Amino acid sequence: MFIEKNQRTSPLRIVFVLAVAFLLTSCGGASSASNNIVEQYYSAIEGRDADTAASFFADGAVITTPSGRVITGIDAITAEFIPYDLQFMNRVEFLTDFTESNGKLLWSQEWHHVEGDTLANDCEITIENGKIVEWVFQ
């Protein structure tokens, strides 16, 4: 069997395709998982997985909501904060990159309500031993 000249694939083309595929996967393509605890939290909420969302918080974690309300402890977080996000959050859009300063992770986000309203916040979390111990919405 003979392959016509216009049907042949050059070795250079194969190397190029493999190199592009390697770059896409190594640079964090769409299939790579995030190591950012905030993105993982919101991914769990979008996946309707309350248990995974709760697993990112320390037992004594404290959340200060946009209204200034303080929610303390994993029991209150799993009874109030996470169910609210599960019921009313459509999506979150990160407006800035995540930065670290003085042991805190900082970013700005826009929280989208299922009915179309949005709420923009500057946020900061403190992480200890891989768990969120404080989350402040400003």
N, C-alpha and C positions, 0 to 999 in steps of 0.2 A: 504494500500500500504506500502510495506517495502522498506527501502533504504539499499542497501548492504553496508557492512562495508567500502569497498574501495571507495564508493561514498559519504560518510559523510564528512562534513567540520567541523573541530574542532573549538571551540570558540577562541582558541589561534591563529589560522591561520587568522580568521576574524579580531581580534584585531590587529594583525601584519600588515595586508593589510591596514586597516584604518589608523594606525599610520604612515605608509610609505606615504600614500596619503596625510595626513595632513602635514607631513614634507615637501613634495615636493611643496605643494601649499603655505605654509607659508614661505618658504625660497626663494621665487621668481622663481617659475617654469616658463616655457616658456609662460604661459598665463598671467602672471602678467605684469602690465603696469609700465614703468619706470617713476620715478620722476625727472630724469636727463633731463634738458632742451635741452642739446646737442643731446642726444639720441632721444628725442621727435622731435627735428627739423629734424634730418636725417630720422626718420621714416615717417614724413610728406612728405619729398622729395621723398623717395622710394614709397610712396603711391600716388605720383603725385598731392599732395594737396598744392598748392601755398598759399592759404589763411591761412591754419593752420600754414605753415612754417613762414609766415609773422607775425603771431600773437605772436611769441616768441620775437619779437624785439620791443624796445621802439621807439617812433616817431623820436627821435634824435640820434638813434644808429649809431655807427661808426664801420666800418669793415676795417681792414688793411689786404689786400690780400697777398698771398705768394710773389707776385711780388713787394709789397710795395705800391701798389695803395690804396688810401683811398676812401671808399664809405661812404657817410654821409647822414643820414636821411632815413626814411622808404620808401619814394618814390623811391629813388635811389636803395635801397636794393631790393624792389619788381620789379624794372625795369631791374636790372642788375645781382645782386648776386644770387637771388633765381632762375631766369630763367636759368642762367648758370648751376647751380646744377641740375635743372630739365632736361636740355637737355643733359648734358655731364657726369653726375655722374652715375656710375654703382653701386657702393657701397662704404661704408667707413668701414675700419677695425680699431678698437681702439687698439693701440699698448701698451698702459699703462692704469692703473686705473686712474680714475678721482680723483684729490686731490684739496683741498682748501688751499689757502695761501694768506694772506693779502687781503681778500675780492674777490679773483679771483678763478675761477675754471680752473685747468690746466690738460692737457693730451697730449699725442702724438697719431697721427692717420696717416693712409695711405689712401688717397683718390684715388679710382680706376676710371679711365676714361672709357667710353663705348668702346673705341678702344683698351683698354688693358694697356695703360700707367698708371703709379702710381705716386703719389706725397706724400712724407712723410713730415709731419709738426708737430712742437710743437705748441700747441694752448693754448690760454687763453681767457677767457671771464669774463666780469664783469656783474653781475646781480643786478639790483635795482628794487624793487617792483615787482619781478617775471618776469622781462623782461630783455633781453640782451641789455645792453647799449654800450658795446664795445666787439669786437671779433678781436683778433690779431692772425694772422698766422705767424709763424716764420720759 
